[in-house]
Amino acid sequence: MEVTLIAVVGVASVVAVAAFSQRLGLAAPLSLVVVGIALSFVPGVPVVEIEPEWVLAGVLPPLLYSSAVNMPAQDFRRDIKAITGLAVLLVAVSTLGAGWLVHLLMPDLGWPAALALGAVVSPTDAVAATSVGRKLGLPSRLLTLLEGEGLVNDASALVLLRSAVAALAGAVSLWGVAGKFVFSVVVAVAVGLVVGYVNVRVRALLNDSVLNTAISFVVPFVAYVPAEEFDASGVLAVVVTGVVTGHLSPRLLRAQDRLGEATNWRTLAFLLESAIFLLMGLGLKTLLDEAHAHENGLGAGRVVLYGLAVTGLVIVVRVVFVAPLVAMLRRDERRAAAAKPMMERWQERMAGFDMSERFGPRRKAQFERRVSRVSADIDFRLTETLGWQGGTVLAWSGMRGAITVAAAQTLPEDTPYRPQLILIAFVVAATTLLLQGLTLPSVIRVVGIPGDDPQRLRAEYGQLITEVSRAATDALDAEAADGGVAPEILDRVRADSLIRPTDDEGREMPPPEGPDDAGITYMRLRLRVVTAERDALLAARTRGTYSSRALTGATHVLDLEEARLQQLWDRFDDEDQ
């Protein structure tokens, strides 16, 4: 009964704090941490202790999967170099820097434990920065960098943490750590690719949204567990599975399945994210008590100061690291500007050259897609730029979160100064989360970073809709050429596709009712048109000529239309039977 009461009060508190945060314009994770810290000092509030392995193996995989599913593979591919730098190289540099400082402040600690703490505080949180950024309208590319970093850097940090923990028990060489990291990445990517592909293929065989969503809830663990059994990164396997699933789902899964799954996953992710941030704050009083009970010559106040020093170091390391990263991105922009005229000449030659004489239809289509994708990548680097404003925001977005505290609690029990190390990790996580999270809106306003150009997005979306509508028209023209459909039904379907007209009184015109021949023909044609539109949308995504925002918006509109039509079609089938 007590556990049930705690769960009910916890969910109610999370919803109340989140609703209140929306009114104040704050990100919910920040408010939840503050509320949790305040409640931890209130007499009578029960201490909720959760094993850290439950957080890392039970909460982290679904959270990362829910974010990775919504990460466009196109954006991830285009910024893979910058994401790798932030998620791997910056994590390694932060680990070494924080480990050096902790060893300097606590000489009796030893290098393995100091580096273990460095690995714990090195990864940023996947939720905090993007939740603030979306609320304030950051440009899409910057959000992709922040989210991609948050998805991948946990894997890098956990591999380094394992190596440091192993060093506590024996010798570990630098080459051994590097080999372990490469092996972990390769195996995790392989597992993620296989699980992601099989996941979508299996779920495509189902015809029930409830069963489909139920399977999706276990997919993160299906990827995580075998990767961990192979001694690889289960976290990275989950991320790869999510990206593959998100990329293949529009092609293979029904619209109503994906819409229902998205709603349920948003709810689950919200509860899990909110719970771990609330529990993070609630754990402060316990950490202070443990540090007092095991002082070992270090009082809690001194440990907090050490934590603040480590916080300052990881912030400075990130700022210093981002400067050359932005310079690298600017160099890529200059190279893209130099390559654009050459690419335009290539496209002009292709337009005037009959490739059918030398290539078959399939090879020709592959070559054209490849050229189109390279051209689109060049345009992306020229339009989605990241100047000093974006670099400033990126440098100040290094918030840590509850995963940092959970990872610190996985340190072996015989680790020297273990309670103090966990308290340092909490200070780093809480300070970066509150300091940078609360001041990030001001930083964004001061630097004046521009969001996505709304006029460009509208024009791009209109062009995409025109291309998709052309595919619908071609499909109906083919039906008209066959002569098997009455002209008035074809005209009605043509008028109702994409933008449905209204009658003289401004009401939406419903489709023909009843399972008669006209109604069934109408519904069959509407579904045929939606299929043609989706094929055109997927072809446009493959070419890469449109931004992910335009593609996502058009896909959502098409999903809503397809789901509505499929429900009507199912109703027709039931009435016909």
Number of C-alpha atoms within 10 A of each C-alpha: 6 8 9 9 9 13 13 12 12 17 14 12 17 24 16 11 19 21 14 14 17 12 9 11 12 19 22 25 29 24 23 26 26 17 19 19 20 14 19 21 14 10 7 8 10 12 12 12 10 11 10 18 14 11 18 18 17 15 18 20 24 26 23 26 31 23 22 25 22 15 22 19 19 17 19 19 11 16 17 15 14 19 24 18 17 25 26 20 15 23 30 20 18 28 25 19 20 27 26 18 18 25 18 14 15 15 12 11 17 16 19 23 25 27 27 29 28 31 32 34 31 32 33 30 25 25 21 27 27 21 17 22 22 13 13 15 14 19 19 18 22 21 18 19 22 25 25 25 25 27 28 26 28 30 27 25 27 21 22 25 25 16 24 25 21 14 17 19 9 9 11 15 10 9 9 11 16 14 12 17 18 12 15 23 21 15 21 29 21 15 25 30 22 15 25 28 16 14 22 23 16 13 21 17 11 14 13 13 18 13 12 22 20 12 15 21 17 13 20 29 20 21 30 28 18 19 25 17 10 14 15 26 29 30 32 30 36 38 33 28 34 29 24 24 29 23 21 17 21 18 15 15 20 21 23 20 22 20 17 14 20 16 11 15 20 14 11 16 18 16 15 18 20 25 22 22 25 27 22 25 23 26 22 21 17 16 18 19 13 17 23 16 12 15 15 11 8 14 15 22 12 12 22 19 13 23 24 17 18 26 22 15 16 25 20 14 17 21 19 12 18 21 15 12 16 20 15 14 18 18 12 16 21 13 14 19 15 12 13 17 11 11 17 12 11 13 16 11 11 13 10 8 10 11 14 10 7 9 12 11 11 9 13 15 11 12 14 15 17 15 16 18 17 17 21 18 20 21 17 20 21 18 13 16 16 22 13 15 16 21 20 19 22 22 19 23 26 26 24 32 30 24 25 27 26 23 24 25 20 17 23 12 10 8 15 17 19 22 25 26 27 27 26 28 32 27 25 29 26 28 19 24 25 20 13 21 26 16 13 20 16 12 16 20 11 10 13 11 20 14 13 16 11 9 9 11 15 12 12 18 20 14 14 21 19 12 15 24 22 15 21 26 16 13 18 22 14 11 15 15 9 9 10 8 16 12 11 10 16 19 12 16 23 20 12 17 19 19 9 13 15 12 9 8 6 8 9 12 12 11 15 15 13 14 19 13 9 16 17 19 18 22 22 16 21 26 20 16 25 24 17 21 26 22 17 20 25 17 14 17 19 15 18 22 20 20 20 18 15 19 21 16 12 19 18 14 11 19 21 14 18 21 18 13 18 19 12 18 19 11 14 18 12 10 11 11 7
